[in-house]
Amino acid sequence: MSENEKNEQNAYAPLKGIKVIDWTQVQSGPSCTQLLAWLGAEVIKIERTNTGDPTRNELLDIEDSWSLYFLQLNANKKSLTVDIKTPEGKKIMYDLIKKADIFVENIAPGSADRNGFGWEELHKMNPRLIYASLKGFNQGSRFENVKAFEPVAQSAGGAASATGWNKGKDNVPTQSAAALGNSNSGMHLAIGILAALLQREHTGEGTFVYQSMQDAVLNLCRIKLRDQIMLDNLGALPHYAVYPDWKWGKAIPRAENTEGGQVIGWTYKAKGWETDPNAYVYIVIQNENKKWDKLCEAMGHPEWETDPRFIDWQHRQLHKEELYPLIEAYTMQYDKYTLTKDLGAAGVPVGPILDWHELENDPDLNKDGAIVTIDQGGSRGDFKTIGLPFTLSNYTPSYDRAPDLGENNKEILTKLGYDPDQIEDLVDKGVISKVKSPKNPRVHVIIDGKEH
């Protein structure tokens, strides 16, 4: 995108003119503030002097490059290193906050208040400030002061207990590969922040937005609460994979690969499954007999339409274990893309199981902006990331590189009124640190018993 195109797009940026102080790290907070940056806000990332966000040097893969973990969550931001425990550092923070629209933090429970950056104090300082806080658990919860990582949130939010298989050695609470606790929490917090911005238009005053990771996971698991209440009332769940031959307890069992509703959804082998662990398709059998008949005809088995075992959706639920292999005998004849094309054309809900090599190189996703390429420069060069997860008809983000550590110290402090000598003095005192580019050795891994 040319500079002229960038300027034209910026005119339509939804958050143009909004300033965000981003005191977050790792994934949950940075995913929120990156979304705000992509919507046009100026986001100043506050980082520890000398070390910065822990993810800068986690999961490294390329020599002299910040990690992809950091780059994919901090594009389009500015970096300011500051020791907030020093009087000078605290003053810098307060000066920024007085002119900011939004303050976002996800540091350890209680740390913001202990360091003089709690909601009450900042609200007095800047009544229009929207203060957004992201923690593992709700205020007043018995777990309020417990630190939370992704698996902790999934476990406490009801996702892990409902995910996985019910029999055999794999019958354990299972984590989802999706970041339900981290990026999902950041997205929920962003919704709260945007609501607070609109509210401020009416009230003229900022508000306190609080998002727990547990709540964000719960929100995506609401149908599991539906199932739990149904189990309380019925004593069994006909739409679950283990029905009808299951000893039901007080809590819902794991969902296995079911769709989650009354329809029958399952994963089926496709051609090539013997050597490709993801040569599968997911097919949903809808309740209506007309739609069942279409599936039968598309698969060349009209006799299934009148089979007493499958005569209606209730019978199909009771006999789904007999139905699965019949459908799989058909799907194993074709590759997953052919199945998706042909069954989809017949009105059957179907989708290929796409692995991450396929997704990384998917022509549609790379073309339509779902996956974007950013030029980071240096030894990293171009890297891919997931772009803005929705589209606006008159606005497309300009995707820019992530900052080096403290890259914007001088720019930000100059705008606050500091002259070059004062900035150098802050460096000497350790209040801020010098700009730091990535410097790490080549990463060695073991493949087939040999180091590479």
N, C-alpha and C positions, 0 to 999 in steps of 0.2 A: 504494500500500500504506500503510495507516494505521500509526501508531506501535505500537499493540497487536499488529497483524499482524507488524510487523517484529520486535518482541520475542519473539513466539511462534516465528517462523522462526529467530531467532538462537539459540534454545535447542537447535535441531537442527543448527546450523552445524558441519560436520565439523572445522573448524580453530579452533573457539571457544577463546580463551585462548592461542593461539599468536601470538607476536610475531616479526615479520620486519623486519630492517633491509635495506632495498632500495637498494643502491648500484649501480643499473643505469640505463642510458639508451637512448634510441632505441626499438628494437622487440624484439629477442630477449629481453633481460632483463625489461623491463617487461611483456611478454606473460605471462611466467612468474609474476611477482609479482602481477599483476592477477588471475590465476586463483586464487592463494592467498588474495587479498583477498575474492574472490567466494565462496570456501569458508569465509569467516568469520575469517580471520587478521587481526590488526592489522598493517598494512603501513606502515612509515615510510620514505618515499622521501627519500634523501639527495641534495640538489641543490647545484650551485655557487651561491655567493652572487651575487646580482644578475642572473645569466643563466639558471640552471637547466638543465633538460634541453634539449638543442639543438632537439628537435622542438616545443617550445612555440611557436616562431616560424617553423617551416618549413611551407611549403605553406599559407599563410594564405588564407582566403576571405571572412571577415567582419570588419568593423571592430571593434576593441577586443574581440577574442576570441582565446583560445589556439587553436592549430590543431586540426583534427579528428585529425590524426596523434597529437598528444599526448593529447587527450581520450579517444580510443578505446582507449588503452593504459594509462591511469592513473586510471581511475575507482575509487572506494572506497579511495583511499590518503590518507595524510597527508604533507604536505611540510615538510621541515626543511632550511633552507639552512645550510651550514656550510663554512668553509674548513679542510679537514682537514690542511693543511700548517702551521697555527699550533698552538702547544702547547695553547691553550684548545680549539681545534676538535678536536684529537686526543683530548683528555680527554673531550669530549662524546661522541665516537664510542665510545670505550672504555667509558664508563659505560652507553651504550645496549646495547653488545654483551654486557656482563656479565649483562644481564637478558634477553637475547634468546634465542629458540629457533633462529632461522634467520638466516643472513647470506648475501645473494646479491650477487654482483658480476659485471659484464661489461665492466669498464674495460679499457684497453689492456694487452696482455700485459706482465707484470712490474711494473705500476704499484702493485698492491695490496701486494706484498712490499716494494717500495722505500719506500712510505709507512708501513710498520709495520702493515699489515693482512693479512699472509699467514696461511695456514692454521696453521702451527706456532705462531705467536705468539698467535693468537686461541684456539686449542685449549687452550693453557696457561691463558689468561685465563678461559675458560668451557668446561670439558670437555664439557658437554652441548650445546654449540652445533653445529648442522649448518651447515657452510660449503659453499656452492654457488657454483661458478665456471663461467662460460660464455665460451668463447673460440672463435676460428675453427678452430683445429687442435689435435690431441692433444698432450699433453705428450710430449716426446721426438721429435716429428715434425720433419722438416727445415724445415717451415713454421711451427713453434711460435710464433715471434715476429712472424708476419705478421698485420697487421690484416685482418679479414674483414668484408665487407658481404654483403648478400643474394646478388648475382650471383657473388661470389667463392666462397661456399659451394656454390651450385648448380653452378658450374663444376668445383670440386675434388671435389665429392661424386658426380659421375657423372650428374647430371640433365641438364645442358646438352648434353653430347655425344650423349645418347640422345633428345633432344627436337628436333622439327622435321622438315624434309623432306630427301630425299636427292638431289634433282635441281634444276637451275635456279639462279637467283640467290639463292633463299632457302635453299640448302644450306649453312647455317652453324649452329654450336652455338647453341641457342635457350633463353632463360630461360622458366621457367614463371611464369605470373601469380600462382600460389599462393606464399605466403611460406615456401618449403621450408627456407630458410636461417635465417630470423628467427623468426617465430611458431612454426614447427615445432620449432625448437631450444628455444624457451622451454617448449613443452609437454613435450618430452622431459626437460628439466631438472626440471620440476615432478614428473614421475613419479619421478625419482631422489630428489627431496626427500621426497616422500611415503613412498617406501620407507625412506629414512633415518629418518624419524619413527617408523615402525613398528619398525625395527631398534633404535632407542633405547629403546623400551619393554622390550626384552629385555636390552640391554647396559647401559643407564643412561648411555651415552656417545654424544656426537655423532660424525659422520664427515665426511669430505671428499668431496663430490659434484662430479665434473668432467664437463662436457658440451661437446663440440666441435660446432660448426655442421656441419663436414664429416661427422661421424658421424651426426648427425641426418638429413642428406640421404641418406647411404648407407643408413640404415635404411629409408627410404621407397622406395629404389631397389633393394631386395634382389633383385627378380625380374630386374633387369638383370644382376646377377651370375649368376643362373641361366642367363640367355640367353648370357652370355659363355662359361660353362663348356660349355653345349650346343654353341656354335659351335666351341670348341676340340675337341670330340669328333666333331661331325658335319661341320663345314666349311660348313654352311648352316643357315638357320633357316626352316623351312616356315611358321611362324606370323607371319612379318614381311611387311609390305606389299610389299616389293621382290621377294619370292620368286615364281617360281623364276628369273626373268631378272635376275640380279645378279652382279656380279663381287665375290665375298666376300673381305674382307681379314682382318686379325688381330683387329680389334675389331668389335663389333656396330654395325650402321648405326642411323640414327635411326628412331624408332618410327612416325613420321607419325601417323595417326589410328587405328592398330590398337588392339585391346582389351588386348593384352598377354599373353593366354593362347592356348590352341589354338583357341578359338572365333573367329569372324570378326566383328569389330566395325568399324563405319564411320559416318561422318557423312553424312547425306543431306539434300538440299534439300527444304524444305516449301513449301507455298503461300505466296507473298509474298516469296520469296527475292530477287526482282529489286530490291526497294527496301529490304528489311530484311536487314542483314548477318548477323543471327542467327536467321533463319527456317530453322532446321535441326532435325533430330532425330538422335539416336544410336541405332542398332539393333544388337543382338547376335544373331548367328545361332549357336545352340548346336549342338554336335556331333551329338547324337542325331537320327536320321532322323525319329522321331515328332515331335520339336519343330520340325524343319525343315518337316515336312508341315503343322503347325499354322500356321506363318508363311505358307506358300504359300496355304493355304486362306483365311487372314485377309485376304490381299492379293488374293484372287480369281484366283489362278493355280495351280490344282491340277496343271497340265501340267508345272510346274517339278519336281514330286516325282519324275517319271520321266525327266527330261532327263538323258541320259548324262553331261553336264558336271557335274551337281550330285547325282549318285546317292548319294554319301556325303561325309563331311566332308573326306576327302583330296582328292577331286575338286573339291569346292567351294573348297578352298584353292588348287588349281592354276588354277582358272578364276574366281577372285574378281573379276578385272578385267572379266570379261564379266557377272558377277552384279551388280556395283554399279549400272550404268545401268538394269538391269531393275527393281531395287527402287526406284531413284530416280524412275523413270517413274510408279510408284505413289505415292510419298510427295509428289511435287510437286502432287498433286491436292487435298491436304488441309493445313490449318494444323497446326502442331506440337502444339497441345493436343489436337486431335481425334485425331491419329495416336497420341499417347501414351495417350489414353483407350481407343481401339478396339483397338489392337495389344496394349496392356497387358492388356485384358480377355481376349484370346486366349492369354495366357501368354507373349507375346513380350517379352523384356527391351528396354525402350525408354525414352527420356527426352528432353524438349525441351531445346534449347540456350537457357538463360535468360540474358539480358543483365542488367547490373547495375541498370538502371532497373526491370526486371521484378522482380528480387530485392528491391530496396529497398522495393517496394510490394506484395510478395507477401502475400496475406491470410493464408495458412497460417503462414508464417514469422514474421509480425508478431504472430500470435495465440498461437503455441505457445512463444514465448520464444527462438527462434533469433535473431531480431532484436529488440532491446529499445530502448526510448526512455528517455533520461535527461534530466532537467531540469538543465542547467548554470547556468541563471540568466543575468543580464546580457544583453548584446546577442546572445549565442548562443541562449539559450532552450533548447528541446528539441533533442537530436541523437540520431541512431540509431547503434547499434553492434551487433556480434555478441556475443550473450550467452554464458553458460556453455554449452559445446558438448556437454553431456550433461545428463540429468535425474536427480534423486533423488526417490523417491516421497514423502519427508517433509521435503524442504527445497528452497526456491526462494530464490536470492540477492535481497537488497535492493540494487538498482542505484542507487548514489549518484554525485554529481558528482565530477569531478576537482578537486584543490585548486589554489588560487592559489599562486604561488611564495612559499614560506616561511609559508604560511597557518597552520601548526600549530607554529611556533617557540615561542611563549609557552607553549602547552599542554604540549608535550613537555619543554621545559626546566624548567618549574615542577614537573613530576613527578620530574625529576632532582634537585630541591632548590634550584634557582636562584630568587632573589627578583627582583622587578621592577627594582630598581637594577642588579643583576648582569646581567640580560638586556639592559638599556639600554647598559651598559658594553660588552657583547659586540658590540652593534650599532655603537657608536662606534669600536671597535677593528677592525671589519670581519670579525670572526670569524663572525658571522651577518649577514644583511641584513634590511632591513625587508620587511614583507609587500608583495608587488607584484602588482597586478592587470594584466590584459592591456591594452596600449595600443599599437595599431597602426593605421595609416591604412587607408582603404578600398582594396581590391585592384582594380587595373585590368587588364583582359585585352583582347586584340585578337580581334575576331570579324568575319569578312568584311572584313578590312582596316581596321576602325574600332575605336577604343578605347572600351571600355565600363566 
